[in-house]
């Protein structure tokens, strides 16, 4: 049976469970109407006693004469799966001593299942060989069927039933469920460890103390939301576009950090009082990331402040940055209008003296891209730099 045919059949069975499940008030009705049809879809025909044996009783030490498993599924004359059936309206629990005893005493059996026809819980022996696990590795609810699970059910078909492969499937499913839970929780509410990991991988040059991690947690959460949104649009298989090597501008050569330590200060050989810090270099990178490489920008450091210039013209500065103060801040070449104040407030930043914007770290500039673009447009307009206007 092809995967498509199997999928169609399972989806049809799911509709059947929704339609008639409420009428299965006894265990026997549940077996006939809900359980056996699924076994038939898996190639275990209930009319073939070499594949399906009802009320199966095994002869092993400790087995009681009255104890029987509802169904034993066989492949090539060997039992491979035990099933315990419950009525449709009965709630399932993972604890089933009788099923466990039969599973534990039958090494050939790799899978056990408990079902009420609507929900199926599949178990194996991942924790201890030949000892049924207390928790299922796979749960399938046919009234709320996840289509992604159909491909896993496809592995249970009689003609393809491979114990080792199913045990591997069980192990992969357990890992997948555990990893998914951890990742989902981390993405929804990033904890300190997750924030520290992201900041470390991003190369943030700061001491990762509790206060700093708490301050950047909202930014990490925003980055997660943006990344997930991008992946939804472009697809998980899309590879991130690697940044192309960019030629160093002559104006930047004097501010390049030593290869041994990219965070080290760079001292101007012509004036040792001009020291370009890593924060200043990072600020220039953030501005360039916002505006794009096609915009002609140049860094300019002085004894008093660090500037980002348009077309390397000293009078056409977009931003001036002063990082040697107790509260680092930037000045913008455009007036701080009410609209721009609102953008600063939405970004979680504060206005300082003389309408500067307090910037505890250069990366926070990325929160106010609108103001940066406004500064660029101001510098591009020659009318703003006519005699008497500059």
C-alpha positions in Angstrom: 0.0 0.0 0.0 1.4 3.4 -1.0 1.8 6.2 1.6 -1.0 8.2 -0.1 -3.4 5.3 -0.1 -2.6 4.6 3.6 -3.0 8.3 4.5 -6.5 8.4 2.8 -7.5 5.3 4.6 -6.4 6.6 8.0 -8.1 9.9 7.5 -11.3 8.1 6.6 -10.9 6.0 9.7 -10.5 9.2 11.8 -13.8 10.5 10.4 -15.4 7.1 11.2 -14.2 7.4 14.9 -15.7 10.8 15.2 -19.1 9.7 13.7 -19.7 6.5 15.6 -17.5 6.7 18.7 -20.2 8.0 20.9 -22.3 4.9 20.1 -19.6 2.5 21.3 -20.7 2.2 24.9 -19.2 -1.2 25.6 -15.7 -2.6 25.2 -16.9 -5.2 22.7 -18.6 -2.6 20.5 -15.4 -0.5 20.6 -13.4 -3.5 19.5 -15.6 -4.3 16.6 -16.3 -0.7 15.4 -13.1 1.2 16.2 -10.1 -1.1 16.9 -10.3 -3.9 14.4 -10.9 -1.5 11.4 -7.6 0.2 12.2 -5.8 -3.1 12.6 -7.1 -4.1 9.2 -5.8 -0.8 7.7 -2.4 -1.8 9.1 -2.5 -5.1 7.3 -3.4 -7.1 10.4 -6.7 -8.6 9.2 -8.9 -9.6 12.1 -10.1 -12.5 9.9 -6.6 -14.0 9.6 -5.7 -15.9 12.8 -2.1 -16.1 11.7 -1.9 -12.3 12.1 -4.4 -11.4 14.8 -5.3 -13.6 17.9 -8.0 -12.3 20.2 -8.0 -13.1 24.0 -4.4 -14.3 23.7 -3.0 -16.2 26.7 0.7 -17.1 27.0 2.1 -19.9 29.1 4.9 -18.4 31.2 5.7 -18.3 34.9 3.5 -15.9 36.8 0.7 -15.9 34.2 -2.7 -16.5 35.6 -5.1 -18.7 33.7 -7.7 -15.9 33.7 -5.3 -13.3 32.4 -5.4 -12.7 28.6 -4.3 -9.9 26.3 -7.2 -8.6 24.2 -5.1 -8.9 21.0 -1.8 -10.3 20.0 -0.4 -9.3 16.5 1.8 -11.8 14.7 4.4 -11.6 11.9 5.8 -14.8 10.5 4.3 -16.8 13.4 6.0 -14.7 16.0 4.1 -12.3 18.4 5.2 -8.7 17.8 2.6 -6.5 19.4 0.1 -6.8 22.3 -3.0 -4.6 22.6 -5.2 -3.9 25.6 -8.7 -2.6 24.7 -11.0 -0.4 26.7 -14.5 1.0 26.0 -14.6 4.2 24.0 -15.8 6.3 27.0 -13.2 4.9 29.4 -10.2 7.1 30.2 -6.8 5.6 29.6 -4.0 5.3 32.1 -0.5 4.3 31.3 -0.6 1.7 34.1 -1.7 -1.8 32.9 0.0 -4.5 35.0 -1.4 -7.3 32.9 -0.1 -5.9 29.6 3.2 -5.2 31.2 3.6 -8.8 32.5 2.9 -10.2 29.1 5.2 -7.7 27.4 8.0 -8.3 29.8 7.8 -12.1 29.5 7.7 -12.1 25.7 11.1 -10.9 24.3 9.8 -11.1 20.7 7.2 -8.4 21.4 8.6 -4.9 20.9 5.4 -2.9 21.0 2.4 -2.8 23.4 -0.6 -0.5 23.0 -3.6 0.6 25.1 -6.6 2.0 23.3 -10.2 3.0 23.7 -10.6 3.2 19.9 -10.3 6.9 19.9 -6.8 7.3 21.6 -4.0 4.9 21.1 -0.9 4.8 23.4 2.1 2.9 22.1 4.8 1.6 24.5 8.2 -0.1 24.1 11.2 -0.9 26.2 13.6 2.1 25.8 14.5 2.4 29.5 15.2 -1.3 30.3 15.4 -4.1 27.8 12.3 -6.3 27.7 10.6 -4.1 30.4 7.7 -2.1 29.2 8.2 1.7 29.7 5.8 3.5 32.0 5.2 6.3 29.5 4.1 5.9 25.8 6.5 6.9 23.1 3.6 7.7 20.7 0.0 8.9 21.3 -2.5 9.1 18.5 -5.9 10.7 19.0 -8.2 9.9 16.1 -10.7 12.6 17.1 -8.0 15.2 16.9 -5.6 13.5 14.4 -2.3 15.2 13.7 -1.6 14.4 10.0 2.1 14.3 10.7 1.6 11.2 12.8 0.3 9.1 9.9 3.8 8.6 8.6 4.7 7.0 11.9 1.7 4.7 11.9 2.8 3.7 8.4 5.8 2.0 10.0 3.4 -0.4 12.0 2.0 -2.1 8.8 2.3 -5.9 8.8 4.4 -6.1 5.7 6.9 -3.6 7.0 6.9 -4.4 10.7 10.5 -4.3 11.7 11.1 -4.5 15.5 14.5 -2.7 15.5 13.2 0.0 13.2 10.2 0.6 15.4 12.4 0.8 18.5 14.5 3.4 16.7 11.3 5.2 15.8 10.3 5.1 19.5 13.6 6.5 20.6 13.5 9.3 17.9 9.9 10.1 18.9 10.8 10.4 22.6 13.7 12.7 21.7 11.6 14.7 19.3 8.8 15.3 21.9 11.3 16.2 24.6 13.3 18.6 22.3 10.1 20.2 21.0 8.9 20.9 24.5 12.2 22.4 25.6 12.5 24.5 22.4 8.9 25.7 22.6 9.3 26.7 26.2 12.6 28.5 25.5 11.1 30.4 22.5 8.0 31.5 24.4 9.7 32.5 27.6 13.5 32.6 27.1 15.3 31.8 30.4 18.7 33.1 31.4 20.6 30.1 30.0 18.9 30.6 26.6 19.5 34.3 26.6 23.2 33.8 27.5 23.5 31.2 24.7 22.1 33.6 22.1 24.2 36.5 23.3 27.3 34.4 23.4 26.8 33.0 19.9 26.1 36.6 18.7 29.5 37.7 19.9 28.2 40.3 22.3 31.2 41.7 24.2 29.7 42.2 27.6 29.9 40.6 31.0 26.9 38.3 31.1 25.7 39.1 34.7 22.1 38.7 35.8 21.2 42.3 35.3 22.5 42.4 31.7 20.8 39.1 30.8 17.5 40.4 32.2 17.9 43.6 30.2 18.4 41.8 26.9 15.8 39.1 27.4 13.0 41.1 25.7 15.3 41.7 22.7 16.1 38.0 22.5 12.4 37.2 22.6 11.7 39.8 19.8 14.6 38.2 17.8 13.0 34.8 18.3 9.6 36.0 17.0 11.2 37.6 14.0 13.2 34.5 13.2 10.2 32.2 13.5 8.2 34.7 11.3 11.0 34.7 8.7 11.1 30.9 8.7 7.3 30.7 8.2 7.6 32.9 5.2 10.8 31.5 3.6 10.6 27.9 4.9 12.8 26.0 7.3 14.9 24.6 4.5 16.0 28.0 3.3 19.6 28.7 4.1 20.6 32.0 5.7 22.3 34.2 3.2 26.0 34.6 4.0 27.3 38.1 4.0 29.6 38.8 1.1 33.1 40.0 1.9 33.1 43.8 1.8 36.1 45.9 0.8 37.4 48.1 3.6 36.9 51.8 2.9 39.9 54.0 3.2 38.2 55.9 5.9 37.7 52.7 7.9 41.2 51.4 7.7 42.3 53.6 10.6 39.6 52.1 12.9 40.2 48.4 12.1 40.7 46.5 15.3 43.7 44.3 15.7 43.2 40.7 14.5 44.2 39.3 17.8 41.4 41.1 19.8 38.5 42.5 17.7 37.2 44.3 20.9 40.5 46.2 21.6 40.6 50.0 21.4 42.3 51.5 18.4 44.6 54.5 18.9 45.0 57.0 16.1 48.8 57.0 15.3 48.5 60.7 14.4 46.8 61.7 17.6 47.0 59.3 20.6 44.2 61.2 22.3 41.7 59.8 19.7 40.8 56.3 20.8 38.2 54.4 18.8 36.4 51.9 21.1 34.7 48.6 20.1 31.4 50.2 21.0 32.0 53.0 18.5 33.0 50.6 15.8 29.9 48.5 16.6 27.7 51.6 16.4 28.9 52.2 12.8 28.1 48.6 11.9 24.6 48.9 13.3 24.0 52.1 11.2 25.3 50.4 8.1 23.1 47.3 8.8 20.0 49.5 9.1 20.7 51.7 6.0 22.4 49.1 3.8 25.9 48.8 2.2 24.8 50.8 -0.8 24.6 54.0 1.3 27.9 55.9 1.3 28.7 56.1 5.0 32.0 56.8 6.8 33.1 56.7 10.5 34.8 59.7 12.0 36.3 59.8 15.4 37.5 62.9 17.3 38.7 63.6 20.8 35.2 64.6 21.9 32.8 62.2 20.0 32.4 59.6 17.3 30.4 60.4 14.2 28.8 58.6 11.3 29.1 60.8 8.2 27.2 60.8 4.9 29.6 60.8 1.9 32.5 61.5 4.3 31.4 65.1 4.7 32.0 66.4 8.2 29.0 68.7 8.1 26.6 65.9 7.0 26.7 63.8 10.1 23.8 61.5 10.9 24.8 60.5 14.4 27.2 61.6 17.0 28.0 59.2 19.8 29.5 59.9 23.2 30.3 56.7 25.0 32.8 57.9 27.6 30.0 59.3 29.8 28.2 57.5 32.7 25.2 57.3 30.4 26.3 56.8 26.7 24.1 58.8 24.3 23.7 59.7 20.7 22.7 63.0 19.1 20.7 62.9 15.9 20.9 65.5 13.1 17.2 65.9 12.9 14.9 67.6 15.5 13.3 65.4 18.2 9.7 65.7 17.2 6.8 64.2 19.1 6.6 61.4 16.5 10.3 60.6 17.0 9.9 60.7 20.8 7.1 58.2 20.5 9.4 55.9 18.5 12.1 56.2 21.2 9.5 55.4 23.9 8.2 52.3 21.9 11.7 51.1 21.7 12.1 51.2 25.4 14.8 53.9 25.3 14.9 57.3 27.0 15.5 60.9 26.0 18.5 62.5 27.7 19.8 66.0 28.0 19.7 68.3 24.9 17.3 65.8 23.1 20.0 63.1 23.0 19.0 59.4 23.1 20.4 57.3 25.9 22.0 54.2 24.5 23.5 51.8 27.0 24.8 49.6 24.1 25.2 50.3 20.4 22.9 47.4 19.3 19.9 49.3 20.9 20.1 51.7 17.9 18.5 49.0 15.8 15.3 49.5 17.8 14.8 53.0 16.2 15.5 52.5 12.5 12.9 55.1 11.5 14.9 57.9 13.1 18.1 56.7 11.5 16.4 56.8 8.0 15.1 60.3 8.8 18.7 61.3 9.6 19.9 59.9 6.2 17.2 61.7 4.3 18.1 65.0 6.0 21.8 64.5 5.0 20.8 63.7 1.4 18.9 66.8 1.0 21.3 69.5 -0.3 18.8 72.2 0.6 19.6 71.6 4.3 23.3 72.5 3.7 23.0 75.7 1.6 24.9 78.6 3.0 23.1 79.8 6.1 21.2 76.4 6.5 24.0 74.0 7.6 
